[in-house]
Every structure is written in C-alpha cells, then in structure tokens.
C-alpha cells in the first residue's frame, strides 16, 4: 500500500501551474512575455478561426472554469458569456485588456441593423459616432411605424442588469452607477406608443393621447466625447390634441431605415428646448421583439461601432501588457518582481518593433490598401495608412459594391489584395483578378505575434 501511495505521489506534478485564459492567440504571446513559464495559457479561440463567428464549446468552458484569470479583449463572442461566468465560475477573474485604450469607431454599422432596399453595402456603413453631416438624409414617419413598448419596466425589474454589468467591464463607473444613469435616461410615464401613418398614440397608465405629426427636418449633435448623433423632428399639427407638440426620434440611423427601437424626446415648448435635453431619453422597442431579443440588442449596442482589433498596434499592446502585468501581480504577488521586470523588457521590444514598422512604412503615408477582413484600422491609424475592407461585419459586398472596389483599386493603382490566413478567399480572388492585383496573406491572429506583425508590415510596405 505504501508503494502504491508513493507511486501516485510521484506521478503527480509537484506544482501545478495556474491557468490563465485568453481569447485569441496574440494574447498568448503577450501573457507569455509577462508571465514566462509561471503560468499555463489557455486560448479560447484556436489559430485560423474567425474570431467574429465563434461559440463556446463544453471543453472551452471546462478550461475556463479551471482558470484564475480570463483576459478578454472586446470580441463579439465574449459578451453573451461573460455575465454568466460571473455567477458560474466564482473564482474566475475577468480582466478587460481594453482598459485605458480609446477605441476607434469603425466606419460601418453593426450587423444587427437591416439595410434598406435603397442602400448599398458601403452606403449603410456608419456607426452612430462616425459620419459626415452631408451624409445625413431626411426620413419620414414611415420609418417608425408599429407598436412600441418602453424598456423602463425592464430596468425596474432588473432584467437589464446583464447589460449594465457588461457596460461596466471597460468603464470607470460601476454597474450600479451605470444603472442609475440609465434609470434617469429611460424613465417615462408612457408605457406604449403606436405609430400609424402620421399619427402617434401615447398610452399612459390612465390616459391615451393622440396627435397627427408633420416632419420638420433633423438636427445633428456633436457630443463632448466626440461622438455624433441625429434627431429627426416631428410637430403635432392637431390644434385640439393634448399629445406632445414637439417630438424627436433618435435611433442610431442617418438614412431612411425601418426602426425596431428608438429614443424619443417630447415636449410642448420648442425643438430648441428638446435639443437641450441630454439626461432623459425614453427608449421604446418594437412589440415584435421578445425580452430576450431586446437584451441581445442592448448588448450589441455596447460595442456599436467599436473596433476590437487593438492587438495590431504595438503601442496599444504596451497598454495591454501593463494591464496584464497588474492583474498577474495582484493574483500572484510572489511573482510581482518577475512580472515587472518582464514588462519593462517587453515594452522596450514593442518600442523597437514600432520603430522598425515606421521605417518600413515611412514612404507610404496616406496610401490605401484593400484587405478582405477589416482588422487593420488601428495599425493603419498608427502608421498613416488607409484601410479599405472588402467584408463588413461578415457581409460580402454586393455586385455594385464589388464594382466600386474594382474602380477604387484601378484608380489608386492597388496591386495587392490582402486576405486573412485560413479565411475564404473567393471574393478577394475575384476582385484581384478584375483589377490585375496579386493576393497576399497576412495573419492578424498569429501566436507568433511580433514576427507576423513585422512580416505584415513588410508586405504592406510593398504597396505602390
């Protein structure tokens, strides 16, 4: 019996390394640079996998449950699960590596919004924060037809707590502070709104108000954050109506588009008075949507327009590395000196990499490059390039958009179309054939991050 016990003891590792989970392979590189061999690193997404179309598998969940820390990075697949991890995996600490990084806003709309029949792939491209004033188009009451219910009751019964928890992950405010902010924003004594043709009917607890409304143009806002928004204005023309005289709709759209939800501003003084209202914006969703669909839509809006590909800018990786080092030092204080030493060394490596890339691209300022998947916005911003994506939010271009890309490639004399390793390349190859360009692979998800980024810079440096 003693021999058996001795054998079992020697069969077990003396010190099991703690497990750290990351979302994508480049993060493995970052954690390894800081932690060395002091931890075991678990990658949620395998190499050559589309990070925007990934679902958690049972084996993935098991490894996460065994982890001490999960370093997230703001990818779409993370959001539905993070709130569940909070209660399911009590010992798992979720660290958002976007901390202290200001996001870029992509120049396309989130995929859950539907294109109107008059829009092209490129026309329907604007996140609510990114557009030119000249691109805002008039809209009519037709965009808001239907029956809509206030989301205020969902806030009061805590149904939206998951949304507020996720909002707080990369925010200086706590979940409760964010919830209090939205409680003021969503507050409304109107339970339901029905819009039929030019008539709006407002349903309160003990009162129904109806008015006939005429379109009165739009107003564009530029907020302190730098984001922009549009409110579409309608005036009650029924002189006997007790419904609000002035109404403004805001639904994150700038073109004629059927709306499934909106923020509404109402009053009897003037449109100018409504323009000053920034704290109360009652929000209504279509009755066709379930509570679960409303929550899903709200979660999608958390990152609406935010580009998550922060790992492709070496200087932003320095910020991520500091976040990683801080979290590891807090979790394993006995290794703090090691982590700080490795961080300092890694920061020097990142500065050197940045200098090499700048040297490679110094003569390419303002140059456009066509890439199938829009991963390279941060890289382009850092090194004064212009990314032109083929795919937008997983959507392949329509025929008219493909023609526009071909015309652009010929006009700019673009000779290379860049594609992601392991991704479908049919459309990119068709585009390359039509404009006489070559195909070159660049890998934004490589575990060999530094060499691959330098290799990609060399390929991008070859653009004419």
Backbone torsions as a table, in degrees:
resi	resn	phi	psi	omega
1	UNK	NA	-40.9	179.6
2	UNK	-62.1	-40.9	179.4
3	UNK	-63.8	-39.2	179.9
4	UNK	-63.4	-46.1	179.6
5	UNK	-62.3	-41.5	179.0
6	UNK	-62.1	-42.2	179.0
7	UNK	-62.7	-41.6	-179.8
8	UNK	-64.9	-40.9	-179.7
9	UNK	-62.1	-45.1	-178.3
10	UNK	-72.9	-18.8	178.5
11	UNK	-76.7	-20.0	-178.6
12	UNK	-91.5	146.6	175.4
13	UNK	-65.1	140.5	-179.2
14	UNK	-65.1	-42.0	-179.5
15	UNK	-133.3	106.4	177.1
16	UNK	-74.3	127.6	179.9
17	UNK	-69.5	140.8	174.4
18	UNK	-66.0	149.8	-177.9
19	UNK	-100.1	131.5	175.2
20	UNK	-117.7	126.7	179.5
21	UNK	-101.5	145.2	175.5
22	UNK	-133.6	161.8	-177.4
23	UNK	-80.2	-41.7	-171.0
24	UNK	-133.0	158.5	-177.8
25	UNK	-55.1	-41.3	178.8
26	UNK	-56.6	-33.0	178.1
27	UNK	-66.6	-29.7	174.6
28	UNK	-59.0	-42.8	178.8
29	UNK	-60.2	-44.6	-178.0
30	UNK	-65.1	-45.9	-178.9
31	UNK	-65.1	-40.8	179.4
32	UNK	-63.2	-36.9	178.6
33	UNK	-63.0	-34.3	-179.0
34	UNK	-86.7	-46.5	-171.0
35	UNK	-90.3	-17.6	-175.6
36	UNK	62.1	-135.8	179.6
37	UNK	-99.0	20.9	-178.6
38	UNK	-79.3	-12.2	-179.7
39	UNK	-136.6	160.5	169.3
40	UNK	-98.4	132.8	-175.6
41	UNK	-106.1	127.5	178.1
42	UNK	-110.1	123.3	177.5
43	UNK	-95.1	125.3	178.6
44	UNK	-70.3	-43.7	-179.8
45	UNK	-101.5	124.1	176.2
46	UNK	-69.6	161.7	175.9
47	UNK	-59.1	154.2	177.7
48	UNK	59.5	33.7	176.1
49	UNK	-117.2	139.0	178.6
50	UNK	-70.3	113.5	-175.9
51	UNK	-69.1	-13.2	-178.7
52	UNK	-93.2	-8.0	-179.5
53	UNK	-133.7	65.7	-175.5
54	UNK	-130.2	139.3	176.9
55	UNK	-120.6	142.6	177.5
56	UNK	-66.7	134.7	177.3
57	UNK	-105.4	161.7	179.6
58	UNK	-54.3	-40.6	179.7
59	UNK	-64.3	-35.5	177.5
60	UNK	-65.2	-43.9	-178.9
61	UNK	-63.2	-38.5	-179.3
62	UNK	-63.4	-42.4	-179.7
63	UNK	-68.9	-36.5	177.4
64	UNK	-65.3	-38.3	179.6
65	UNK	-62.6	-30.1	-179.8
66	UNK	-84.1	-7.6	-174.9
67	UNK	-84.4	151.2	173.4
68	UNK	-87.1	-36.6	-177.0
69	UNK	-135.2	142.3	170.4
70	UNK	-122.1	113.5	177.8
71	UNK	-87.8	108.5	177.7
72	UNK	-91.7	168.9	-176.3
73	UNK	-141.4	6.7	174.3
74	UNK	93.3	19.9	179.0
75	UNK	-80.5	156.4	-172.8
76	UNK	-58.5	-41.4	-174.3
77	UNK	-68.0	-20.7	-176.9
78	UNK	-70.0	-38.3	-167.1
79	UNK	-59.3	-45.7	-176.7
80	UNK	-64.0	-23.3	-172.4
81	UNK	-98.8	-26.1	-171.7
82	UNK	-58.7	-42.7	-179.4
83	UNK	-63.4	-36.8	179.2
84	UNK	-69.7	-36.4	179.3
85	UNK	-59.9	-33.9	-176.9
86	UNK	-54.8	-39.9	-178.0
87	UNK	-96.9	-30.8	-176.0
88	UNK	-78.0	-44.8	-178.1
89	UNK	-110.3	86.7	-171.9
90	UNK	-62.1	-30.3	-175.1
91	UNK	-94.1	-2.9	-177.7
92	UNK	-84.6	122.8	176.9
93	UNK	-96.4	124.3	-178.9
94	UNK	-99.3	119.6	-177.6
95	UNK	-117.1	120.3	179.3
96	UNK	-86.7	115.1	-176.1
97	UNK	-79.8	3.0	174.4
98	UNK	-83.1	0.4	-179.4
99	UNK	-52.4	132.1	177.5
100	UNK	69.7	13.2	177.4
101	UNK	-112.0	123.7	177.7
102	UNK	-80.6	122.6	-175.6
103	UNK	-73.4	149.9	166.2
104	UNK	-83.7	150.7	177.5
105	UNK	-104.8	121.3	-179.2
106	UNK	-64.4	155.4	-177.9
107	UNK	-96.1	42.8	174.3
108	UNK	-150.8	157.8	-177.4
109	UNK	-80.4	155.9	177.1
110	UNK	-66.3	146.9	-171.2
111	UNK	-64.3	-19.8	-175.7
112	UNK	-76.5	-10.2	174.0
113	UNK	-84.6	140.1	-178.2
114	UNK	-90.9	140.2	176.4
115	UNK	-74.6	143.7	173.6
116	UNK	-79.9	163.8	-176.1
117	UNK	-68.3	-13.8	-178.4
118	UNK	-96.6	-3.7	-174.3
119	UNK	-99.9	149.3	172.7
120	UNK	-99.8	173.2	178.2
121	UNK	-55.0	-36.1	-177.4
122	UNK	-90.5	-28.6	179.0
123	UNK	-69.0	-35.9	179.6
124	UNK	-92.6	70.1	-169.3
125	UNK	-132.4	3.4	-166.8
126	UNK	-100.0	123.6	167.0
127	UNK	-69.8	156.9	-174.3
128	UNK	-61.3	-18.7	-177.0
129	UNK	-94.2	-9.1	-169.3
130	UNK	-129.5	103.4	172.7
131	UNK	-166.8	160.8	173.7
132	UNK	-92.0	145.9	-179.5
133	UNK	-56.4	-35.4	-177.3
134	UNK	-68.1	-14.8	-178.2
135	UNK	-88.3	-8.5	179.5
136	UNK	-75.9	128.7	-177.0
137	UNK	-112.9	153.9	175.8
138	UNK	-64.7	151.4	177.2
139	UNK	-136.0	162.0	-178.7
140	UNK	-119.7	176.1	178.1
141	UNK	-63.6	-17.7	179.3
142	UNK	-58.8	-28.1	-178.4
143	UNK	-71.0	-16.2	-172.9
144	UNK	-117.2	17.5	-177.7
145	UNK	-65.7	141.3	174.6
146	UNK	130.9	-172.0	-179.6
147	UNK	-107.9	129.5	-174.8
148	UNK	-130.9	141.9	179.5
149	UNK	-117.1	145.3	178.5
150	UNK	-66.6	143.2	175.3
151	UNK	-89.7	-3.1	-178.3
152	UNK	-56.6	-43.0	177.3
153	UNK	-60.7	-32.5	178.4
154	UNK	-67.6	-33.4	175.4
155	UNK	-68.2	-43.8	-176.2
156	UNK	-65.9	-31.9	-179.5
157	UNK	-94.4	12.7	173.7
158	UNK	73.6	11.3	179.8
159	UNK	-65.2	-24.9	-177.1
160	UNK	-95.4	10.0	-177.4
161	UNK	-60.7	-33.9	177.2
162	UNK	-59.9	-40.9	179.2
163	UNK	-61.8	-46.4	-177.2
164	UNK	-68.9	-34.2	176.1
165	UNK	-61.7	-45.9	-179.1
166	UNK	-68.0	-36.3	176.7
167	UNK	-62.2	-32.2	-176.1
168	UNK	-78.7	-13.8	-175.1
169	UNK	-62.1	-39.2	-179.8
170	UNK	-119.0	49.2	-173.0
171	UNK	-145.4	145.7	178.9
172	UNK	-73.3	-19.4	179.2
173	UNK	-87.0	151.4	177.0
174	UNK	-79.6	170.0	177.2
175	UNK	-59.0	-43.0	-178.5
176	UNK	-66.3	-37.6	177.9
177	UNK	-66.0	-40.8	178.4
178	UNK	-66.6	-40.6	178.8
179	UNK	-62.4	-40.4	178.5
180	UNK	-63.1	-38.5	177.9
181	UNK	-62.6	-44.8	-179.8
182	UNK	-73.9	-26.5	176.2
183	UNK	-62.1	-41.6	176.0
184	UNK	-69.1	-39.1	-178.5
185	UNK	-67.4	-43.9	-176.0
186	UNK	-82.1	-15.4	-172.4
187	UNK	-53.3	130.4	-178.9
188	UNK	-160.9	143.7	174.2
189	UNK	-93.8	4.8	176.5
190	UNK	-98.6	124.2	-177.7
191	UNK	-90.1	-35.4	-173.5
192	UNK	-144.8	146.8	174.4
193	UNK	-130.2	131.2	173.4
194	UNK	-117.5	127.0	179.5
195	UNK	-116.3	119.3	179.9
196	UNK	-132.1	116.4	-174.3
197	UNK	55.0	-119.2	-178.9
198	UNK	-102.0	14.2	-177.6
199	UNK	-105.7	132.9	174.2
200	UNK	-116.0	126.8	177.3
201	UNK	-113.6	124.5	-178.2
202	UNK	-104.7	125.9	-178.3
203	UNK	-107.9	112.9	172.7
204	UNK	-101.3	178.4	-176.9
205	UNK	-59.3	-44.7	-176.7
206	UNK	-125.4	22.4	-174.8
207	UNK	-156.5	143.6	175.0
208	UNK	-123.0	126.3	-179.0
209	UNK	-119.4	137.3	-177.5
210	UNK	-133.4	140.9	177.4
211	UNK	-146.8	158.5	175.9
212	UNK	-107.1	127.5	-168.3
213	UNK	-119.2	143.4	178.0
214	UNK	-116.7	141.6	-178.4
215	UNK	-69.5	134.7	-178.1
216	UNK	-128.6	31.0	174.9
217	UNK	87.4	-165.8	-177.5
218	UNK	-136.1	163.2	176.1
219	UNK	-130.2	137.5	-178.2
220	UNK	-104.3	134.5	-179.9
221	UNK	-114.1	140.5	168.1
222	UNK	-118.9	115.6	-172.9
223	UNK	-89.5	168.9	-178.6
224	UNK	-59.0	-31.0	-179.6
225	UNK	-70.9	-13.1	-175.2
226	UNK	97.3	-12.8	177.1
227	UNK	-72.7	161.1	179.4
228	UNK	-125.7	159.4	178.1
229	UNK	-152.1	164.7	-179.7
230	UNK	-132.1	137.1	171.0
231	UNK	-118.1	132.2	178.0
232	UNK	-98.4	130.8	-166.6
233	UNK	-107.5	138.9	178.3
234	UNK	-138.2	140.4	-178.1
235	UNK	-116.7	136.5	178.7
236	UNK	-73.6	117.4	-177.4
237	UNK	-96.7	-1.6	179.7
238	UNK	-86.6	106.9	-174.7
239	UNK	-68.5	-18.2	179.9
240	UNK	-95.4	-4.7	-175.6
241	UNK	-77.5	144.1	174.3
242	UNK	-99.2	2.6	176.4
243	UNK	-70.0	160.8	-178.5
244	UNK	-52.3	138.8	-179.7
245	UNK	-71.8	-38.5	-175.9
246	UNK	-124.2	133.8	-178.3
247	UNK	-134.3	138.7	173.8
248	UNK	-126.8	135.9	175.6
249	UNK	-109.3	139.0	172.2
250	UNK	-134.3	123.1	-177.0
251	UNK	-140.3	23.6	176.1
252	UNK	71.0	13.3	179.1
253	UNK	-113.8	152.6	178.1
254	UNK	-126.3	4.9	178.4
255	UNK	-132.0	161.9	176.0
256	UNK	-54.9	114.0	-176.2
257	UNK	-152.2	133.8	176.9
258	UNK	-63.6	127.9	-174.8
259	UNK	-100.2	134.9	174.5
260	UNK	-102.6	-2.8	173.7
261	UNK	-162.7	161.0	178.3
262	UNK	-160.3	158.3	165.5
263	UNK	-95.7	141.0	-177.5
264	UNK	-129.0	135.9	178.1
265	UNK	-116.2	131.4	-172.4
266	UNK	-137.2	145.0	176.7
267	UNK	-176.5	173.3	-177.5
268	UNK	-113.7	-2.7	-176.6
269	UNK	-83.0	-63.7	-176.7
270	UNK	-173.9	165.1	173.2
271	UNK	-64.8	-35.4	180.0
272	UNK	-60.0	-38.7	178.1
273	UNK	-66.1	-40.3	178.4
274	UNK	-64.6	-34.0	-178.9
275	UNK	-60.7	-23.8	-178.4
276	UNK	-83.6	-12.7	-177.9
277	UNK	-79.0	114.2	-179.3
278	UNK	-123.9	-3.1	-172.9
279	UNK	-109.8	-22.7	-179.4
280	UNK	-124.2	115.1	-177.8
281	UNK	-138.9	75.8	179.5
282	UNK	-46.8	134.6	-172.0
283	UNK	-120.1	133.0	-174.7
284	UNK	-128.5	139.0	178.2
285	UNK	-117.5	150.3	179.1
286	UNK	-58.0	141.6	178.0
287	UNK	-67.3	-12.3	178.8
288	UNK	-75.5	-14.5	-178.4
289	UNK	-95.9	138.1	175.9
290	UNK	-79.2	168.7	177.1
291	UNK	-59.0	-40.5	-179.6
292	UNK	-64.0	-38.7	178.7
293	UNK	-68.9	-35.7	177.2
294	UNK	-64.5	-44.4	178.8
295	UNK	-62.9	-42.8	178.0
296	UNK	-59.7	-42.2	179.5
297	UNK	-65.8	-40.6	179.4
298	UNK	-64.7	-39.5	177.4
299	UNK	-64.3	-40.7	178.5
300	UNK	-60.6	-34.8	-178.9
301	UNK	-70.7	-17.1	-178.9
302	UNK	-58.9	-41.9	-178.4
303	UNK	-107.9	20.9	-175.5
304	UNK	-55.8	111.8	178.3
305	UNK	89.5	-13.3	-179.4
306	UNK	-73.9	129.9	176.6
307	UNK	-88.6	121.8	-175.5
308	UNK	-85.7	-4.9	-167.7
309	UNK	-80.8	51.7	-175.0
310	UNK	-73.0	-11.5	-177.1
311	UNK	-80.4	-1.5	-178.3
312	UNK	-100.4	10.9	174.1
313	UNK	-119.2	112.4	-176.1
314	UNK	-55.6	-34.8	-178.2
315	UNK	-75.4	-30.2	173.2
316	UNK	-73.3	-27.8	175.8
317	UNK	-65.4	-31.0	174.6
318	UNK	-58.1	-42.9	178.8
319	UNK	-65.0	-42.7	178.2
320	UNK	-63.4	-39.2	-179.5
321	UNK	-63.2	-37.6	178.1
322	UNK	-65.2	-41.5	177.7
323	UNK	-61.8	-42.2	178.9
324	UNK	-63.7	-46.3	-179.0
325	UNK	-62.8	-40.9	179.3
326	UNK	-63.0	-44.1	-178.7
327	UNK	-66.3	-42.4	179.3
328	UNK	-65.6	-40.9	-179.9
329	UNK	-64.5	-37.0	178.8
330	UNK	-69.9	-38.3	-178.2
331	UNK	-76.7	-37.3	-177.3
332	UNK	-128.6	72.4	-173.8
333	UNK	-59.4	-24.7	179.7
334	UNK	-65.3	-20.7	-179.0
335	UNK	-103.7	10.9	-174.4
336	UNK	-56.3	-43.9	-179.2
337	UNK	-61.2	-41.1	178.1
338	UNK	-61.9	-46.1	-177.7
339	UNK	-65.3	-40.0	179.6
340	UNK	-66.9	-40.0	177.8
341	UNK	-63.5	-46.4	-179.7
342	UNK	-65.9	-36.0	177.8
343	UNK	-62.0	-47.1	-179.6
344	UNK	-59.6	-41.7	179.0
345	UNK	-66.4	-42.0	-179.4
346	UNK	-65.3	-38.7	178.6
347	UNK	-61.5	-39.0	176.7
348	UNK	-64.7	-40.1	177.8
349	UNK	-62.8	-39.8	-179.8
350	UNK	-68.1	-38.8	176.0
351	UNK	-63.0	-41.0	179.1
352	UNK	-65.6	-40.8	177.9
353	UNK	-63.2	-42.9	177.7
354	UNK	-58.5	-42.5	179.6
355	UNK	-64.6	-41.4	178.7
356	UNK	-62.1	-44.3	-178.6
357	UNK	-66.7	-41.1	177.0
358	UNK	-58.9	-40.4	179.2
359	UNK	-65.1	-40.9	179.9
360	UNK	-65.6	-32.5	-172.1
361	UNK	-110.4	11.8	-173.7
362	UNK	-61.7	-26.8	-178.7
363	UNK	-98.8	10.9	-174.0
364	UNK	-113.5	15.3	-176.5
365	UNK	-57.8	129.9	178.4
366	UNK	82.7	-2.7	-178.3
367	UNK	-72.9	141.4	177.0
368	UNK	-90.9	144.0	171.4
369	UNK	-135.7	140.5	-179.7
370	UNK	-96.6	126.3	179.8
371	UNK	-131.0	140.9	-175.1
372	UNK	-64.7	-53.0	-178.8
373	UNK	-100.9	130.7	-172.8
374	UNK	-78.4	66.1	-176.1
375	UNK	-95.2	-12.9	-161.7
376	UNK	-107.1	24.7	-177.4
377	UNK	-66.4	-42.0	179.8
378	UNK	-67.2	-41.1	177.2
379	UNK	-61.4	-46.2	-179.7
380	UNK	-62.7	-41.1	179.8
381	UNK	-65.1	-39.4	-178.8
382	UNK	-66.4	-37.8	-172.3
383	UNK	-113.3	21.8	172.1
384	UNK	58.2	43.9	172.3
385	UNK	-110.4	171.9	179.0
386	UNK	-125.2	114.5	178.3
387	UNK	-82.2	130.4	174.5
388	UNK	-119.9	103.7	-176.5
389	UNK	-82.6	148.0	173.0
390	UNK	-86.1	-52.4	179.1
391	UNK	-88.3	140.2	175.2
392	UNK	-129.3	116.5	-179.1
393	UNK	51.5	42.8	177.3
394	UNK	79.4	-0.3	-179.3
395	UNK	-96.3	127.5	174.2
396	UNK	-75.4	152.1	-177.6
397	UNK	-69.3	148.6	172.5
398	UNK	-74.6	171.1	-175.7
399	UNK	-58.1	-44.6	-179.1
400	UNK	-65.0	-32.0	178.8
401	UNK	-73.5	-36.9	177.1
402	UNK	-62.6	-40.2	176.9
403	UNK	-62.8	-39.5	178.9
404	UNK	-64.9	-38.8	177.5
405	UNK	-65.4	-40.7	178.6
406	UNK	-62.7	-43.4	178.2
407	UNK	-62.4	-41.7	178.8
408	UNK	-63.2	-45.3	-178.8
409	UNK	-61.0	-40.9	179.4
410	UNK	-69.2	-42.4	-179.3
411	UNK	-63.2	-42.3	-178.4
412	UNK	-87.2	-1.7	-179.5
413	UNK	56.7	43.6	178.6
414	UNK	-77.5	125.1	-173.4
415	UNK	-109.5	-0.9	-179.6
416	UNK	-138.9	132.6	172.8
417	UNK	-107.4	123.5	-177.0
418	UNK	-94.0	135.6	-179.0
419	UNK	-128.2	156.3	178.7
420	UNK	-83.7	131.8	178.3
421	UNK	-57.6	129.0	177.5
422	UNK	88.5	-6.3	179.9
423	UNK	-95.0	159.4	175.9
424	UNK	-59.6	139.9	-173.7
425	UNK	-124.8	8.9	-174.2
426	UNK	-58.7	-49.8	-177.8
427	UNK	-66.2	-41.5	179.7
428	UNK	-62.8	-39.4	179.7
429	UNK	-69.0	-36.9	175.8
430	UNK	-63.2	-43.8	178.4
431	UNK	-61.6	-44.9	-179.7
432	UNK	-62.3	-40.5	-179.9
433	UNK	-64.3	-42.2	-176.6
434	UNK	-69.5	-30.3	-178.1
435	UNK	-108.5	9.8	175.9
436	UNK	68.9	34.5	-177.4
437	UNK	-107.7	163.3	175.1
438	UNK	-93.7	164.3	174.6
439	UNK	-105.9	133.3	176.1
440	UNK	-132.0	135.0	179.5
441	UNK	-89.9	133.4	169.2
442	UNK	-131.5	142.7	-171.4
443	UNK	-116.2	107.2	-179.3
444	UNK	-84.5	-1.0	-178.8
445	UNK	-119.2	19.9	-176.9
446	UNK	-69.4	140.3	173.5
447	UNK	-72.9	-29.4	175.5
448	UNK	-82.1	64.2	-164.3
449	UNK	-59.5	-51.5	-174.3
450	UNK	-63.8	-47.9	-179.3
451	UNK	-64.2	-39.2	-179.2
452	UNK	-69.0	-38.7	179.0
453	UNK	-66.3	-40.1	177.5
454	UNK	-66.6	-40.0	177.1
455	UNK	-62.9	-42.2	177.9
456	UNK	-64.2	-40.2	178.4
457	UNK	-62.7	-38.4	178.1
458	UNK	-64.3	-40.3	178.3
459	UNK	-67.9	-42.5	177.7
460	UNK	-67.2	-29.5	177.0
461	UNK	-67.4	-16.3	178.9
462	UNK	-85.7	-1.8	179.3
463	UNK	-67.3	138.2	-177.3
464	UNK	-83.1	NA	NA
